[in-house]
Amino acid sequence: MTAIEIQNLSKLYRRPHLRATSLKEAMLGVLRGQRGHDEFWALRDVSFSVEPGEAVGLIGANGSGKSTMLGIIARVLKPTGGTVAVRGRVCPLLELGTGFHPDLSGRENVFLNASLLGLSHRETAARYRDIVSFAELRDFMEAPVKSYSTGMVIRLAFSVAAHMDPEIMLIDEVLGVGDEHFQHKSFARLHELKEQGKTIFVVSHNLESVKLFCKRAIWLDSGRLVGDGEVSKVVADYRAAVAVYERSLAEANARNAAAC
Amino acid sequence: MQYSPVRPRLLARGEGRREAPEIDPLLSPVVYLLRESRQNHPMTEFLEVVRYREVLWNLVRRNLKVRYKNSVLGFAWSLLNPLMQIGVWYFVFKILFQHGEANFMPFLVIGFLPWLFFSQTVMDSTACVTQEMALVKKAYFPRTILPLSSLISNLIHLALAFVVVFGLFAIWGVDVNIHYLWVIPATILVAIFAYGLSALLAAWSVFYADVKFIVGNLIGLWFFLTPVLYPLSQVLNKTIEQPGNWLESLLKEKLPLLKQLFLLDPISIAVEGYRSALLHGGENFIRVAAGPELTAAQAAALQASLRQEYPLLPYVIGAVAISVATAIIGQIVFRRKADYFAEQG
């Protein structure tokens, strides 16, 4: 049984030509005959599956569809085509924002966030001490989150997610959060989760940490799956492609310079 | 390595479904399957809301807490607010305008309760999704929870306002009776209607910020079109003898229709229903009070003829139908738009 099974997944974003942000603009746009949308395929016909207990790194350039992929697996976004089957409780840690409410205390936010991630009040209460001590925020839990520093917010968010006991964890660019000490700690915690047989899906630009953490990597390029397999091989392929691209850029620049 | 962009073909409806992976629901507590552009059954959404009820309670609790953030008195404002509002009415009508009628204050206060609940819910709805974008983009939960949580928060505020009103009742010496229970169906009627409108407006306001401003102004107009400051019978008894301008002649022509619309407005029904329940022992809504211009006998005759002309039951049924239809349409639109909330902004 697979944990995540993705078949022919496509995602199309439609953006209005003129980004109409009000009714007036939209109506004027219609009057001027400027209807229609820019279409942008963030994912094109991607298929793969992830076994339970696997740690998979998702790599690729900016805008290659990595975050869209995680968003769809987390059910935040809806696929345009294809199917996604997910078995197990998913705990998404998408981007660095956390969904914390600035006016509520750290404690209240922990309970709100945990309920969003599918934990009951009682389950959260049982883990509350662990969450707080992991985030090292014991003295700040009753203060409103707006008084926290960025690092504190991220530590708390990571700590909540890391104690959810999900079957599947989705992590978007949050591997290197916080200071050096907390990075080590969060990395150790993820290793622990991996040992426990959790499925972990990581998006990162930090290729070294992906290599360290995952056995398998999936490489997306402008929304298509171009590499899937052993992590060191896929990372090497990706780096080679980047090198080719950079060389062609340099050559083009050189030509332009010569032409001038 | 070169990658030429290929436009992927969209799967036709039903295509690819055969190969859809099989799911063993016993294997794990949470299993889901997403397919292209398919709407879930409405029942699934309901079950999802039940499953995510903790999120709902947490959001309601947070709404209540955050409403009076940074205020010294905090939650006490939930009681003070309606009390002060009543104080303002008292000043304006009793002291400034010297409104003579003895029962005017209870009349006003009771009629104001359902209106306040309705208008607050609808006003809050334009922000209920846009304010939660941080949550919407980070995690899945049935989006229906957002308008639902603002509805429930406002129901709690209504309940607190009732505490104030019953306190005033003790002062006014109004007796408690079984007809008070009519308040419950009247509240349910407004709640259903308010939910439908808020779901609709919440969905639209994610994509168009203008909705908020339009709603603010329309609610202001709606207040005067609802019999809060005046009794319903005053509208039903209205005649325009000599139209002074085109607008008045148009009104004169459409007057019978407009009167019927007044009687079909769920908010009007609820406002008058509250008064019947709490002040008049569950009597018919259409009441004409004797005043300076009307003797008691004239008022009674007018009341009888209005009641004959406008039998309540069909209008109440109509208002219920309008409420339910609004809720269904609102929910359908909301669900349809909800799939794209996270892509916005």
HADDOCK unambig.tbl for C-alpha pairs under 7 A between the chains (distance, minus, plus):
assign (segid A and resid 21 and name CA) (segid B and resid 208 and name CA) 6.15 0.50 0.50
assign (segid A and resid 22 and name CA) (segid B and resid 208 and name CA) 5.05 0.50 0.50
assign (segid A and resid 22 and name CA) (segid B and resid 209 and name CA) 5.94 0.50 0.50
assign (segid A and resid 22 and name CA) (segid B and resid 210 and name CA) 5.97 0.50 0.50
assign (segid A and resid 23 and name CA) (segid B and resid 208 and name CA) 6.01 0.50 0.50
assign (segid A and resid 23 and name CA) (segid B and resid 210 and name CA) 6.32 0.50 0.50
assign (segid A and resid 44 and name CA) (segid B and resid 8 and name CA) 5.77 0.50 0.50
assign (segid A and resid 45 and name CA) (segid B and resid 8 and name CA) 6.35 0.50 0.50
assign (segid A and resid 74 and name CA) (segid B and resid 139 and name CA) 6.73 0.50 0.50
assign (segid A and resid 74 and name CA) (segid B and resid 140 and name CA) 6.48 0.50 0.50
assign (segid A and resid 75 and name CA) (segid B and resid 140 and name CA) 5.50 0.50 0.50
assign (segid A and resid 76 and name CA) (segid B and resid 137 and name CA) 6.23 0.50 0.50
assign (segid A and resid 76 and name CA) (segid B and resid 139 and name CA) 6.02 0.50 0.50
assign (segid A and resid 76 and name CA) (segid B and resid 140 and name CA) 5.25 0.50 0.50
assign (segid A and resid 76 and name CA) (segid B and resid 342 and name CA) 6.41 0.50 0.50
assign (segid A and resid 77 and name CA) (segid B and resid 339 and name CA) 6.75 0.50 0.50
assign (segid A and resid 77 and name CA) (segid B and resid 342 and name CA) 6.41 0.50 0.50
assign (segid A and resid 78 and name CA) (segid B and resid 339 and name CA) 6.05 0.50 0.50
assign (segid A and resid 79 and name CA) (segid B and resid 36 and name CA) 5.54 0.50 0.50
assign (segid A and resid 80 and name CA) (segid B and resid 36 and name CA) 5.15 0.50 0.50
assign (segid A and resid 80 and name CA) (segid B and resid 37 and name CA) 6.16 0.50 0.50
assign (segid A and resid 81 and name CA) (segid B and resid 10 and name CA) 5.78 0.50 0.50
assign (segid A and resid 81 and name CA) (segid B and resid 11 and name CA) 5.87 0.50 0.50
assign (segid A and resid 81 and name CA) (segid B and resid 36 and name CA) 4.53 0.50 0.50
assign (segid A and resid 82 and name CA) (segid B and resid 11 and name CA) 6.97 0.50 0.50
assign (segid A and resid 82 and name CA) (segid B and resid 35 and name CA) 6.10 0.50 0.50
assign (segid A and resid 82 and name CA) (segid B and resid 36 and name CA) 5.65 0.50 0.50
assign (segid A and resid 83 and name CA) (segid B and resid 20 and name CA) 6.92 0.50 0.50
assign (segid A and resid 83 and name CA) (segid B and resid 33 and name CA) 7.00 0.50 0.50
assign (segid A and resid 83 and name CA) (segid B and resid 34 and name CA) 5.44 0.50 0.50
assign (segid A and resid 83 and name CA) (segid B and resid 35 and name CA) 4.66 0.50 0.50
assign (segid A and resid 83 and name CA) (segid B and resid 36 and name CA) 6.55 0.50 0.50
assign (segid A and resid 84 and name CA) (segid B and resid 33 and name CA) 5.64 0.50 0.50
assign (segid A and resid 84 and name CA) (segid B and resid 34 and name CA) 5.06 0.50 0.50
assign (segid A and resid 84 and name CA) (segid B and resid 35 and name CA) 6.74 0.50 0.50
assign (segid A and resid 85 and name CA) (segid B and resid 21 and name CA) 6.99 0.50 0.50
assign (segid A and resid 85 and name CA) (segid B and resid 32 and name CA) 5.90 0.50 0.50
assign (segid A and resid 85 and name CA) (segid B and resid 33 and name CA) 4.38 0.50 0.50
assign (segid A and resid 85 and name CA) (segid B and resid 34 and name CA) 6.39 0.50 0.50
assign (segid A and resid 86 and name CA) (segid B and resid 31 and name CA) 5.81 0.50 0.50
assign (segid A and resid 86 and name CA) (segid B and resid 32 and name CA) 5.54 0.50 0.50
assign (segid A and resid 86 and name CA) (segid B and resid 33 and name CA) 6.41 0.50 0.50
assign (segid A and resid 87 and name CA) (segid B and resid 28 and name CA) 6.37 0.50 0.50
assign (segid A and resid 87 and name CA) (segid B and resid 30 and name CA) 6.32 0.50 0.50
assign (segid A and resid 87 and name CA) (segid B and resid 31 and name CA) 4.63 0.50 0.50
assign (segid A and resid 87 and name CA) (segid B and resid 32 and name CA) 6.73 0.50 0.50
assign (segid A and resid 88 and name CA) (segid B and resid 28 and name CA) 5.27 0.50 0.50
assign (segid A and resid 88 and name CA) (segid B and resid 29 and name CA) 6.28 0.50 0.50
assign (segid A and resid 88 and name CA) (segid B and resid 30 and name CA) 4.97 0.50 0.50
assign (segid A and resid 88 and name CA) (segid B and resid 31 and name CA) 5.83 0.50 0.50
assign (segid A and resid 89 and name CA) (segid B and resid 29 and name CA) 6.88 0.50 0.50
assign (segid A and resid 89 and name CA) (segid B and resid 30 and name CA) 5.26 0.50 0.50
assign (segid A and resid 92 and name CA) (segid B and resid 139 and name CA) 6.61 0.50 0.50
assign (segid A and resid 94 and name CA) (segid B and resid 138 and name CA) 5.76 0.50 0.50
assign (segid A and resid 98 and name CA) (segid B and resid 138 and name CA) 6.85 0.50 0.50
assign (segid A and resid 99 and name CA) (segid B and resid 134 and name CA) 4.64 0.50 0.50
assign (segid A and resid 99 and name CA) (segid B and resid 135 and name CA) 4.65 0.50 0.50
assign (segid A and resid 99 and name CA) (segid B and resid 138 and name CA) 6.59 0.50 0.50
assign (segid A and resid 103 and name CA) (segid B and resid 66 and name CA) 6.83 0.50 0.50
assign (segid A and resid 112 and name CA) (segid B and resid 55 and name CA) 6.70 0.50 0.50
assign (segid A and resid 112 and name CA) (segid B and resid 58 and name CA) 5.77 0.50 0.50
assign (segid A and resid 115 and name CA) (segid B and resid 54 and name CA) 5.95 0.50 0.50
assign (segid A and resid 115 and name CA) (segid B and resid 55 and name CA) 5.35 0.50 0.50
assign (segid A and resid 116 and name CA) (segid B and resid 55 and name CA) 5.84 0.50 0.50
assign (segid A and resid 116 and name CA) (segid B and resid 139 and name CA) 6.83 0.50 0.50
assign (segid A and resid 116 and name CA) (segid B and resid 141 and name CA) 6.79 0.50 0.50
assign (segid A and resid 120 and name CA) (segid B and resid 54 and name CA) 6.64 0.50 0.50
assign (segid A and resid 241 and name CA) (segid B and resid 1 and name CA) 6.49 0.50 0.50
